[in-house]
């Protein structure tokens, strides 16, 4: 599995809050974002079924 980069725009206040949460959880901000994305996908799939990807 290839690791891809993703750039996002985030306001400073939200980023500061993300750092507080990630520090509390003992993670980097990047790792915290990955956890949040994973949790969102799991929640979506629990409600709507597994997402099927068309691999290129």
Secondary structure, DSSP 8 states (H G I E B T S, - for coil): -----------HHHHHHHHHHHHHHT--HHHHHHHHHHHHHHHHHHHH--------
